[in-house]
Amino acid sequence: PDLGVPPGFAAPPPPPGVLAPMTMGGPPGTARSGAPPLPSMSAAPVPPPPPREDDQAFVRRVRLVYKERVAKEHQKAEIEEMGNVKTNVPHVI
């Protein structure tokens, strides 16, 4: 970059707290930081897919999930029905 410095003179130092750009073997006028380049995202290996589930195992799993949900909903319905009924319980038995 042209800083308006005549040939044969050095550029002024950067202000305090600002690091000067470093050139590392590139063409003149290009500035690169001293950090190594980040690896590209395409370089990461892709994990293999999970093993295929056989049809019978899938059906068993889906049935189990369905039965658990139905049981939970049934318990909710029973609790709601019980909440509406108020019974007097004696304090002394």
N, CA, C and O atoms as CSV, one atom per row, in Angstrom:
chain,resi,resn,atom,element,x,y,z
A,1,PRO,N,N,0.833,-1.188,0.000
A,1,PRO,CA,C,0.000,0.000,0.000
A,1,PRO,C,C,0.869,1.239,0.000
A,1,PRO,O,O,1.923,1.284,0.635
A,2,ASP,N,N,0.414,2.227,-0.712
A,2,ASP,CA,C,1.149,3.487,-0.828
A,2,ASP,C,C,0.792,4.364,0.351
A,2,ASP,O,O,-0.354,4.796,0.476
A,3,LEU,N,N,1.781,4.645,1.245
A,3,LEU,CA,C,1.544,5.477,2.413
A,3,LEU,C,C,2.018,6.901,2.206
A,3,LEU,O,O,2.041,7.688,3.153
A,4,GLY,N,N,2.385,7.236,1.016
A,4,GLY,CA,C,2.856,8.574,0.732
A,4,GLY,C,C,4.274,8.822,1.226
A,4,GLY,O,O,4.645,9.961,1.507
A,5,VAL,N,N,5.065,7.766,1.332
A,5,VAL,CA,C,6.446,7.891,1.798
A,5,VAL,C,C,7.338,7.942,0.563
A,5,VAL,O,O,7.255,7.061,-0.293
A,6,PRO,N,N,8.187,8.958,0.460
A,6,PRO,CA,C,9.063,9.049,-0.708
A,6,PRO,C,C,10.060,7.894,-0.741
A,6,PRO,O,O,10.398,7.356,0.313
A,7,PRO,N,N,10.540,7.496,-1.920
A,7,PRO,CA,C,11.510,6.415,-2.016
A,7,PRO,C,C,12.767,6.737,-1.230
A,7,PRO,O,O,13.257,7.866,-1.245
A,8,GLY,N,N,13.287,5.713,-0.533
A,8,GLY,CA,C,14.499,5.888,0.240
A,8,GLY,C,C,14.238,6.255,1.690
A,8,GLY,O,O,15.177,6.288,2.485
A,9,PHE,N,N,13.009,6.528,2.056
A,9,PHE,CA,C,12.653,6.835,3.440
A,9,PHE,C,C,11.821,5.701,4.016
A,9,PHE,O,O,11.101,5.018,3.288
A,10,ALA,N,N,11.922,5.503,5.326
A,10,ALA,CA,C,11.151,4.452,5.992
A,10,ALA,C,C,9.786,4.994,6.403
A,10,ALA,O,O,9.626,6.182,6.683
A,11,ALA,N,N,8.826,4.108,6.430
A,11,ALA,CA,C,7.483,4.486,6.868
A,11,ALA,C,C,7.502,4.746,8.367
A,11,ALA,O,O,8.310,4.148,9.079
A,12,PRO,N,N,6.628,5.629,8.869
A,12,PRO,CA,C,6.596,5.905,10.304
A,12,PRO,C,C,6.127,4.666,11.074
A,12,PRO,O,O,5.377,3.853,10.533
A,13,PRO,N,N,6.560,4.515,12.327
A,13,PRO,CA,C,6.131,3.356,13.111
A,13,PRO,C,C,4.641,3.430,13.411
A,13,PRO,O,O,4.068,4.520,13.438
A,14,PRO,N,N,4.005,2.282,13.635
A,14,PRO,CA,C,2.568,2.302,13.936
A,14,PRO,C,C,2.326,2.914,15.307
A,14,PRO,O,O,3.243,2.947,16.128
A,15,PRO,N,N,1.116,3.403,15.582
A,15,PRO,CA,C,0.805,3.974,16.889
A,15,PRO,C,C,0.952,2.914,17.979
A,15,PRO,O,O,0.887,1.719,17.689
A,16,PRO,N,N,1.151,3.338,19.230
A,16,PRO,CA,C,1.303,2.368,20.323
A,16,PRO,C,C,0.058,1.488,20.442
A,16,PRO,O,O,-1.065,1.973,20.302
A,17,GLY,N,N,0.260,0.200,20.698
A,17,GLY,CA,C,-0.849,-0.745,20.840
A,17,GLY,C,C,-1.294,-1.373,19.538
A,17,GLY,O,O,-2.125,-2.281,19.555
A,18,VAL,N,N,-0.769,-0.920,18.405
A,18,VAL,CA,C,-1.136,-1.474,17.105
A,18,VAL,C,C,0.067,-2.235,16.567
A,18,VAL,O,O,1.177,-1.705,16.515
A,19,LEU,N,N,-0.162,-3.479,16.169
A,19,LEU,CA,C,0.924,-4.286,15.630
A,19,LEU,C,C,1.088,-4.004,14.146
A,19,LEU,O,O,0.111,-3.820,13.420
A,20,ALA,N,N,2.316,-3.975,13.719
A,20,ALA,CA,C,2.596,-3.772,12.299
A,20,ALA,C,C,2.319,-5.065,11.546
A,20,ALA,O,O,2.568,-6.147,12.078
A,21,PRO,N,N,1.808,-4.978,10.317
A,21,PRO,CA,C,1.577,-6.197,9.541
A,21,PRO,C,C,2.890,-6.887,9.214
A,21,PRO,O,O,3.899,-6.228,8.964
A,22,MET,N,N,2.878,-8.196,9.215
A,22,MET,CA,C,4.077,-8.973,8.910
A,22,MET,C,C,3.949,-9.559,7.518
A,22,MET,O,O,2.880,-10.042,7.145
A,23,THR,N,N,5.009,-9.522,6.755
A,23,THR,CA,C,5.006,-10.183,5.462
A,23,THR,C,C,5.811,-11.460,5.605
A,23,THR,O,O,6.926,-11.453,6.127
A,24,MET,N,N,5.235,-12.551,5.136
A,24,MET,CA,C,5.896,-13.847,5.303
A,24,MET,C,C,6.026,-14.559,3.967
A,24,MET,O,O,5.238,-15.450,3.649
A,25,GLY,N,N,6.977,-14.179,3.221
A,25,GLY,CA,C,7.295,-14.891,1.994
A,25,GLY,C,C,6.319,-14.672,0.864
A,25,GLY,O,O,6.440,-15.323,-0.173
A,26,GLY,N,N,5.382,-13.807,1.016
A,26,GLY,CA,C,4.421,-13.563,-0.050
A,26,GLY,C,C,4.936,-12.503,-0.987
A,26,GLY,O,O,6.027,-11.971,-0.787
A,27,PRO,N,N,4.167,-12.189,-2.006
A,27,PRO,CA,C,4.579,-11.120,-2.900
A,27,PRO,C,C,4.637,-9.797,-2.147
A,27,PRO,O,O,3.932,-9.625,-1.153
A,28,PRO,N,N,5.458,-8.871,-2.598
A,28,PRO,CA,C,5.555,-7.575,-1.923
A,28,PRO,C,C,4.187,-6.898,-1.880
A,28,PRO,O,O,3.425,-6.913,-2.846
A,29,GLY,N,N,3.910,-6.306,-0.722
A,29,GLY,CA,C,2.640,-5.600,-0.580
A,29,GLY,C,C,1.531,-6.448,0.022
A,29,GLY,O,O,0.449,-5.926,0.289
A,30,THR,N,N,1.761,-7.742,0.245
A,30,THR,CA,C,0.739,-8.563,0.875
A,30,THR,C,C,1.122,-8.789,2.323
A,30,THR,O,O,2.270,-9.111,2.626
A,31,ALA,N,N,0.173,-8.623,3.204
A,31,ALA,CA,C,0.426,-8.809,4.632
A,31,ALA,C,C,-0.358,-10.018,5.112
A,31,ALA,O,O,-1.536,-10.177,4.793
A,32,ARG,N,N,0.325,-10.887,5.901
A,32,ARG,CA,C,-0.336,-12.063,6.480
A,32,ARG,C,C,0.035,-12.116,7.943
A,32,ARG,O,O,1.126,-11.697,8.330
A,33,SER,N,N,-0.858,-12.622,8.747
A,33,SER,CA,C,-0.527,-12.770,10.159
A,33,SER,C,C,0.386,-13.972,10.319
A,33,SER,O,O,0.488,-14.799,9.413
A,34,GLY,N,N,1.053,-14.078,11.464
A,34,GLY,CA,C,1.967,-15.182,11.707
A,34,GLY,C,C,1.257,-16.471,12.085
A,34,GLY,O,O,1.918,-17.498,12.242
A,35,ALA,N,N,-0.081,-16.459,12.240
A,35,ALA,CA,C,-0.815,-17.661,12.632
A,35,ALA,C,C,-0.909,-18.635,11.461
A,35,ALA,O,O,-1.001,-18.215,10.307
A,36,PRO,N,N,-0.887,-19.938,11.757
A,36,PRO,CA,C,-1.032,-20.913,10.662
A,36,PRO,C,C,-2.449,-20.876,10.119
A,36,PRO,O,O,-3.374,-20.503,10.841
A,37,PRO,N,N,-2.638,-21.250,8.875
A,37,PRO,CA,C,-3.981,-21.214,8.297
A,37,PRO,C,C,-4.887,-22.238,8.976
A,37,PRO,O,O,-4.439,-23.307,9.391
A,38,LEU,N,N,-6.165,-21.890,9.081
A,38,LEU,CA,C,-7.138,-22.797,9.684
A,38,LEU,C,C,-7.422,-23.956,8.735
A,38,LEU,O,O,-7.444,-23.762,7.519
A,39,PRO,N,N,-7.639,-25.159,9.269
A,39,PRO,CA,C,-7.982,-26.276,8.381
A,39,PRO,C,C,-9.367,-26.066,7.781
A,39,PRO,O,O,-10.264,-25.517,8.419
A,40,SER,N,N,-9.514,-26.505,6.572
A,40,SER,CA,C,-10.805,-26.332,5.916
A,40,SER,C,C,-11.815,-27.324,6.476
A,40,SER,O,O,-11.444,-28.377,6.997
A,41,MET,N,N,-13.087,-26.980,6.364
A,41,MET,CA,C,-14.151,-27.824,6.899
A,41,MET,C,C,-14.261,-29.139,6.115
A,41,MET,O,O,-14.718,-30.145,6.657
A,42,SER,N,N,-13.849,-29.134,4.864
A,42,SER,CA,C,-13.960,-30.346,4.061
A,42,SER,C,C,-12.902,-31.375,4.452
A,42,SER,O,O,-12.996,-32.534,4.048
A,43,ALA,N,N,-11.887,-30.965,5.238
A,43,ALA,CA,C,-10.833,-31.889,5.609
A,43,ALA,C,C,-11.269,-32.829,6.740
A,43,ALA,O,O,-10.634,-33.861,6.955
A,44,ALA,N,N,-12.347,-32.486,7.469
A,44,ALA,CA,C,-12.810,-33.322,8.572
A,44,ALA,C,C,-13.461,-34.588,8.017
A,44,ALA,O,O,-14.264,-34.511,7.087
A,45,PRO,N,N,-13.124,-35.754,8.576
A,45,PRO,CA,C,-13.745,-36.979,8.078
A,45,PRO,C,C,-15.217,-37.047,8.480
A,45,PRO,O,O,-15.603,-36.610,9.565
A,46,VAL,N,N,-16.008,-37.590,7.604
A,46,VAL,CA,C,-17.440,-37.731,7.855
A,46,VAL,C,C,-17.661,-39.047,8.588
A,46,VAL,O,O,-17.191,-40.091,8.136
A,47,PRO,N,N,-18.387,-39.012,9.737
A,47,PRO,CA,C,-18.605,-40.265,10.467
A,47,PRO,C,C,-19.514,-41.200,9.676
A,47,PRO,O,O,-20.357,-40.739,8.907
A,48,PRO,N,N,-19.351,-42.497,9.855
A,48,PRO,CA,C,-20.201,-43.437,9.116
A,48,PRO,C,C,-21.633,-43.388,9.645
A,48,PRO,O,O,-21.848,-43.037,10.805
A,49,PRO,N,N,-22.606,-43.731,8.818
A,49,PRO,CA,C,-23.994,-43.721,9.278
A,49,PRO,C,C,-24.213,-44.816,10.322
A,49,PRO,O,O,-23.461,-45.789,10.360
A,50,PRO,N,N,-25.233,-44.668,11.166
A,50,PRO,CA,C,-25.494,-45.712,12.157
A,50,PRO,C,C,-25.920,-46.999,11.468
A,50,PRO,O,O,-26.398,-46.969,10.334
A,51,PRO,N,N,-25.751,-48.127,12.146
A,51,PRO,CA,C,-26.157,-49.388,11.511
A,51,PRO,C,C,-27.660,-49.409,11.247
A,51,PRO,O,O,-28.440,-48.837,12.009
A,52,ARG,N,N,-28.054,-50.063,10.180
A,52,ARG,CA,C,-29.469,-50.119,9.795
A,52,ARG,C,C,-30.222,-51.015,10.764
A,52,ARG,O,O,-29.761,-52.096,11.129
A,53,GLU,N,N,-31.388,-50.540,11.169
A,53,GLU,CA,C,-32.228,-51.270,12.114
A,53,GLU,C,C,-33.144,-52.211,11.328
A,53,GLU,O,O,-33.755,-51.804,10.340
A,54,ASP,N,N,-33.237,-53.464,11.767
A,54,ASP,CA,C,-34.127,-54.376,11.048
A,54,ASP,C,C,-35.582,-54.012,11.328
A,54,ASP,O,O,-35.881,-53.333,12.310
A,55,ASP,N,N,-36.486,-54.466,10.457
A,55,ASP,CA,C,-37.893,-54.063,10.523
A,55,ASP,C,C,-38.557,-54.473,11.832
A,55,ASP,O,O,-39.328,-53.695,12.393
A,56,GLN,N,N,-38.278,-55.676,12.331
A,56,GLN,CA,C,-38.919,-56.142,13.564
A,56,GLN,C,C,-38.491,-55.294,14.767
A,56,GLN,O,O,-39.316,-54.978,15.625
A,57,ALA,N,N,-37.235,-54.932,14.833
A,57,ALA,CA,C,-36.759,-54.089,15.934
A,57,ALA,C,C,-37.408,-52.710,15.863
A,57,ALA,O,O,-37.756,-52.130,16.891
A,58,PHE,N,N,-37.569,-52.185,14.647
A,58,PHE,CA,C,-38.212,-50.888,14.472
A,58,PHE,C,C,-39.653,-50.935,14.970
A,58,PHE,O,O,-40.088,-50.043,15.699
A,59,VAL,N,N,-40.395,-51.971,14.580
A,59,VAL,CA,C,-41.798,-52.098,14.989
A,59,VAL,C,C,-41.892,-52.227,16.509
A,59,VAL,O,O,-42.759,-51.611,17.130
A,60,ARG,N,N,-41.010,-53.022,17.111
A,60,ARG,CA,C,-41.027,-53.164,18.577
A,60,ARG,C,C,-40.771,-51.826,19.259
A,60,ARG,O,O,-41.436,-51.478,20.235
A,61,ARG,N,N,-39.803,-51.081,18.737
A,61,ARG,CA,C,-39.468,-49.794,19.343
A,61,ARG,C,C,-40.624,-48.817,19.218
A,61,ARG,O,O,-40.937,-48.113,20.178
A,62,VAL,N,N,-41.265,-48.755,18.056
A,62,VAL,CA,C,-42.380,-47.831,17.846
A,62,VAL,C,C,-43.563,-48.218,18.731
A,62,VAL,O,O,-44.215,-47.345,19.304
A,63,ARG,N,N,-43.846,-49.511,18.849
A,63,ARG,CA,C,-44.948,-49.957,19.718
A,63,ARG,C,C,-44.682,-49.583,21.169
A,63,ARG,O,O,-45.583,-49.119,21.867
A,64,LEU,N,N,-43.450,-49.782,21.624
A,64,LEU,CA,C,-43.103,-49.460,23.002
A,64,LEU,C,C,-43.293,-47.964,23.269
A,64,LEU,O,O,-43.853,-47.585,24.298
A,65,VAL,N,N,-42.836,-47.127,22.361
A,65,VAL,CA,C,-42.992,-45.678,22.522
A,65,VAL,C,C,-44.475,-45.324,22.545
A,65,VAL,O,O,-44.904,-44.515,23.367
A,66,TYR,N,N,-45.257,-45.918,21.654
A,66,TYR,CA,C,-46.688,-45.633,21.598
A,66,TYR,C,C,-47.365,-46.035,22.911
A,66,TYR,O,O,-48.156,-45.270,23.462
A,67,LYS,N,N,-47.053,-47.237,23.412
A,67,LYS,CA,C,-47.669,-47.699,24.656
A,67,LYS,C,C,-47.282,-46.807,25.832
A,67,LYS,O,O,-48.116,-46.530,26.695
A,68,GLU,N,N,-46.039,-46.358,25.878
A,68,GLU,CA,C,-45.615,-45.459,26.961
A,68,GLU,C,C,-46.383,-44.144,26.902
A,68,GLU,O,O,-46.794,-43.626,27.941
A,69,ARG,N,N,-46.582,-43.605,25.721
A,69,ARG,CA,C,-47.332,-42.347,25.582
A,69,ARG,C,C,-48.787,-42.528,25.975
A,69,ARG,O,O,-49.358,-41.673,26.652
A,70,VAL,N,N,-49.389,-43.628,25.558
A,70,VAL,CA,C,-50.787,-43.880,25.898
A,70,VAL,C,C,-50.943,-44.039,27.410
A,70,VAL,O,O,-51.890,-43.510,27.991
A,71,ALA,N,N,-50.025,-44.761,28.051
A,71,ALA,CA,C,-50.091,-44.948,29.503
A,71,ALA,C,C,-49.953,-43.604,30.223
A,71,ALA,O,O,-50.656,-43.349,31.200
A,72,LYS,N,N,-49.061,-42.755,29.749
A,72,LYS,CA,C,-48.866,-41.447,30.366
A,72,LYS,C,C,-50.124,-40.591,30.232
A,72,LYS,O,O,-50.537,-39.949,31.198
A,73,GLU,N,N,-50.734,-40.572,29.055
A,73,GLU,CA,C,-51.962,-39.813,28.848
A,73,GLU,C,C,-53.091,-40.367,29.714
A,73,GLU,O,O,-53.900,-39.603,30.240
A,74,HIS,N,N,-53.150,-41.685,29.866
A,74,HIS,CA,C,-54.181,-42.309,30.698
A,74,HIS,C,C,-54.010,-41.878,32.162
A,74,HIS,O,O,-54.990,-41.581,32.844
A,75,GLN,N,N,-52.771,-41.846,32.634
A,75,GLN,CA,C,-52.513,-41.402,34.006
A,75,GLN,C,C,-52.916,-39.948,34.196
A,75,GLN,O,O,-53.459,-39.590,35.241
A,76,LYS,N,N,-52.657,-39.103,33.202
A,76,LYS,CA,C,-53.063,-37.700,33.284
A,76,LYS,C,C,-54.586,-37.589,33.388
A,76,LYS,O,O,-55.106,-36.818,34.195
A,77,ALA,N,N,-55.296,-38.368,32.560
A,77,ALA,CA,C,-56.762,-38.328,32.578
A,77,ALA,C,C,-57.293,-38.783,33.938
A,77,ALA,O,O,-58.235,-38.182,34.454
A,78,GLU,N,N,-56.714,-39.830,34.528
A,78,GLU,CA,C,-57.164,-40.311,35.836
A,78,GLU,C,C,-56.925,-39.260,36.916
A,78,GLU,O,O,-57.771,-39.067,37.789
A,79,ILE,N,N,-55.790,-38.586,36.867
A,79,ILE,CA,C,-55.490,-37.558,37.860
A,79,ILE,C,C,-56.474,-36.399,37.736
A,79,ILE,O,O,-56.935,-35.868,38.746
A,80,GLU,N,N,-56.798,-36.005,36.513
A,80,GLU,CA,C,-57.760,-34.921,36.310
A,80,GLU,C,C,-59.129,-35.316,36.825
A,80,GLU,O,O,-59.806,-34.492,37.441
A,81,GLU,N,N,-59.565,-36.554,36.594
A,81,GLU,CA,C,-60.865,-37.012,37.075
A,81,GLU,C,C,-60.884,-37.075,38.597
A,81,GLU,O,O,-61.886,-36.718,39.217
A,82,MET,N,N,-59.795,-37.522,39.205
A,82,MET,CA,C,-59.735,-37.622,40.663
A,82,MET,C,C,-59.714,-36.238,41.304
A,82,MET,O,O,-60.209,-36.077,42.420
A,83,GLY,N,N,-59.170,-35.264,40.649
A,83,GLY,CA,C,-59.093,-33.909,41.192
A,83,GLY,C,C,-60.455,-33.259,41.305
A,83,GLY,O,O,-60.639,-32.385,42.153
A,84,ASN,N,N,-61.424,-33.651,40.480
A,84,ASN,CA,C,-62.751,-33.059,40.493
A,84,ASN,C,C,-63.602,-33.617,41.629
A,84,ASN,O,O,-64.560,-32.962,42.039
A,85,VAL,N,N,-63.299,-34.771,42.138
A,85,VAL,CA,C,-64.098,-35.414,43.185
A,85,VAL,C,C,-63.492,-35.016,44.526
A,85,VAL,O,O,-62.313,-35.256,44.784
A,86,LYS,N,N,-64.314,-34.405,45.374
A,86,LYS,CA,C,-63.847,-34.029,46.699
A,86,LYS,C,C,-64.538,-34.932,47.730
A,86,LYS,O,O,-65.765,-34.999,47.790
A,87,THR,N,N,-63.751,-35.599,48.511
A,87,THR,CA,C,-64.311,-36.453,49.556
A,87,THR,C,C,-63.891,-35.908,50.902
A,87,THR,O,O,-62.786,-35.390,51.061
A,88,ASN,N,N,-64.769,-36.028,51.855
A,88,ASN,CA,C,-64.449,-35.585,53.205
A,88,ASN,C,C,-63.749,-36.719,53.926
A,88,ASN,O,O,-64.296,-37.813,54.061
A,89,VAL,N,N,-62.555,-36.456,54.382
A,89,VAL,CA,C,-61.776,-37.434,55.112
A,89,VAL,C,C,-61.765,-37.005,56.581
A,89,VAL,O,O,-61.373,-35.881,56.897
A,90,PRO,N,N,-62.192,-37.891,57.471
A,90,PRO,CA,C,-62.195,-37.489,58.883
A,90,PRO,C,C,-60.761,-37.281,59.392
A,90,PRO,O,O,-59.831,-37.964,58.963
A,91,HIS,N,N,-60.605,-36.329,60.311
A,91,HIS,CA,C,-59.292,-36.033,60.844
A,91,HIS,C,C,-58.829,-37.133,61.791
A,91,HIS,O,O,-57.633,-37.413,61.878
A,92,VAL,N,N,-59.768,-37.761,62.503
A,92,VAL,CA,C,-59.429,-38.821,63.435
A,92,VAL,C,C,-60.007,-40.127,62.927
A,92,VAL,O,O,-61.197,-40.213,62.624
A,93,ILE,N,N,-59.187,-41.115,62.837
A,93,ILE,CA,C,-59.679,-42.399,62.337
A,93,ILE,C,C,-59.905,-43.336,63.499
A,93,ILE,O,O,-60.321,-44.477,63.299
